[in-house]
Amino acid sequence: MNRNAWRFALTIVSLAALATTGWSLYAVARHYDAPKIIAIAVFLVFDGIAYACLHLASEASAAGRSAFGARLTAVGMAGVSVYLNDFHADLIRGGTPASLLFAMPTVGLLLLSELSWAGPRAEARAERAEQPYRLPAFGGWAWALAPRLAGKTVKARAIHHIEQGPTVAAAPTEPVVKHSATEVLRRRFAEMDPADAIRIAHDAHPDTPPAELASLLITYGVIVDAVQVALVLGGTPERITLERDDADDAPDDADDASQVSPLAITKKQAVLDAVDAFGHSSFKASDIVARVKRINRLTVTNNYVRTVISREKPGRPDRDGRPMEGGFL
């Protein structure tokens, strides 16, 4: 509602109420032969003082002072004014209707003023973080079913409010915002070096290809591609250790260890595969050497071939390069 419109309406109601009750008090004063000026002053004294006291009570509440005295004075002046209005109704033999007609404008004006000033008083208390005592809202059924218990509870709370003083309202707290694990990790990865994020993801998923690892990191806000992931992880290549059975022939193999890749077979296995490839046909140790070099890209000697065959296939190789027994040359 527009504030100016409210003030205008309140002014109209106030003037009408003062005029009605003022005329009643003026008539009572004239009944006792009071001069006209005095008769006008009478209604100004009663209604004016009551109205002014309500304003003082509102200012006192806004300033944090007690408004009990001002309100008590306003109620007292209004009570005397209502009594004189009722007396005027008896003078004109109007009875109860006339009494209500003359008295209610004063009562209504005071109540309306009290209600209109309640808002500013509440705002002032809120600024001081004060919360006045309010009756607990138990509801009609609670009062109907357990009136004594409800009354005792209200009394106990009122005593606590009086003994502890005005309740200080708790400062408003910001609502708790719940974040998902993904959102929290997004913020953490945003402050982290992308290379560190890649290594952390790789430790969690060591068997994941670079492309899938990059897609996983993108979901957490780390914008990388498969090439970047591969470059970061390439600095620490996986190391594979091969255990060889021909430990006695290490001197013959040591110079070729660098040629063995993680997917290559051992020299011993290459020699045996060559022997199986020749089958029962005649061959020499030099034939095995040539085949292993051509097929497996490994370098072996004739003596190494004879040693392997003598261990795995005893009686096959010879020692002078002649055709071996059983078809081996």
Secondary structure, 3 states (H helix, E strand, C coil): CCHHHHHHHHHHHHHHHHHHHHHHHHHHHHHCCCCHHHHHHHHHHHHHHHHHHHHHHHHHHHCCCCCHHHHHHHHHHHHHHHHHHHHHHHHCCCHHHHHHHHHHHHHHHHHHHHHHHHHHHHHHHHHCCEECCCCCCCCHHHHHHCHHHHHHHHHHHHHHHHHHCCEECCCCCCCCCCCCHHHHHHHHHHCCCHHHHHHHHHHHCCCCCHHHHHHHHHHCCCCCCHHHHHHHHHCCCCCCCCCCCCHHHHHHHHHHHHHCCCCCCCHHHHHHHHHHHHCCCCCCHHHHHHHHHHHCCCCCCHHHHHHHHHHHCCCCCCCCCCCCHHHCC
